[in-house]
Amino acid sequence: GDVTVYYASNASRAQISFIDLDTGDTLHVDGLTGQTGERLNYDPTSVIATLQKQGYKLVDNGWVQNPAGLNQATFDAYAPGETVDTQDGKIPVIVKQVWQLIFCHKRLTIPATDPQTPTEQITDGDGYTHAYPSGVAEADLNRTVHRQIYFKYEDGSDAFNSVDQAVDYTRTATIDLVKLAKGEADAVTYTKWVADQQQTRFPEYSLPDNDHLLPGYTATLAGAPATIVPSERIAFDQSGLPANGNDVTILYTANPQTTRITFIDNQTGKIVSPIYPLSGKTGQTLTLKDGDTYKDPNGKLITVPAGWKLIPGEKIPETV
């Protein structure tokens, strides 16, 4: 008689993986099961949307592009030897229908000219929303370092207004939106600090070029005569921040000065002895009058030469 042979479809598998390109991690796997010839009926849209809300960006949609030209309509059949017996029936040893969707982390660049604070929200149009993290505010991306130059007399008073040498630095922050959503500590990274006009030093300062020399005074820096303040390399502290320079003080020391008191014959114009030499320093006032007499700083009397008298209106100065 006739013999009827019945064929039962075997179990089949398909797999769609969602991969993090930055870390190599598998973010999600959809394992599809069915019988040979059954329709796949798969759509990755909802998983893509979920990952985008977490800060991921789809860079390679292997399901849509289907680079290997795999069958996307139905579950594939497997030949003897390509399956293994399980309690669920025969299943593939190696799944043939495999697709990958590749994602990268979305990153947001924050330039120094556009700082942000945690009171503002990040939105990207794909459903991602999160408060800006700390570390991207004005002070985090902009820094000014200073070196002060002071100009002092010996008594500590100012000879000139101080000079503030300032150098502006900026850097750019990058926010990894995936890491931010996960609360990871390294969600914010930075470029190196860059100085305005690529300055790497506080500039040299010339005293004569800036009219900072005083007649009758010697300008000194660290105890040595000076006409310039040398430049100074801008250093960075242990945390990588550009640091303030070493403040500098120019000290103006009064130079020794000499003068004398002389008596002149108004008839001949000749000097009449004795002459009284006086010594002091620039800016110093010598007091000569001592009660009813006049004395030099060493206590020596100053008198009109014997046999002479001062003409009307003339007198020995009380101070010089």
C-alpha angles and dihedrals in degrees: 000000000000120000120213118205117199121205118207118201115241125232113266136193139211129183134202116189128192111210132197105224092196096056104016089236123143107240099188140350127205108199110194122201129192145123126284109281096016117131116262097214094186129159121175094194097106094049091048090052092049093052092046089056087055092056102268126135122210109233102164122026100197091178094059096036094041092190095188092050093237123178107267097171103068142005113275125243122239126215124229108284092033093081138058129212116250135162086268092054130256114343130179118272090209119023111232099192103069127149131179130205112199123211134182131198114268111234129199120206117215112194121203089250092060109042121173138206132211089256088073125076130229114223125170107182093252096084098271115136131168138144115261111262125241114265099060100080127116094271092048094057103030128054134168120201123199143202117192123209114200126196113205141173119224091264091058097253120132119267090184137356113278120259120231112208105198129183121190121218129190137182137183126238126211121202118206101212094201093052090044091054089050092049094240116168095230096054089117122057130176142213119233118281110266122200123225109266088004092281113175098172141045101249128252113263120214116209097200094044089055097042091248098136118100123209110240094022134091115222112218135184118198089347097308127102110262140186096175138039105225121235118259130213113242108240131204124226126232092273092055097255120137107252135218116261129244110279115237131212122202109203120206111210118194113243121230113265133190133199135156144216113234134178117221129204102236090208100051103017090231124138116255116213141275106059118198112212117204128198130196143121136277109285094013120130117213117207111213103170112090110177107299094344138065124232136176119236089271092057096254113147117247111210139163108266114268112270093021135095134195116257116242112287095023123107141159108269116252092213137012 
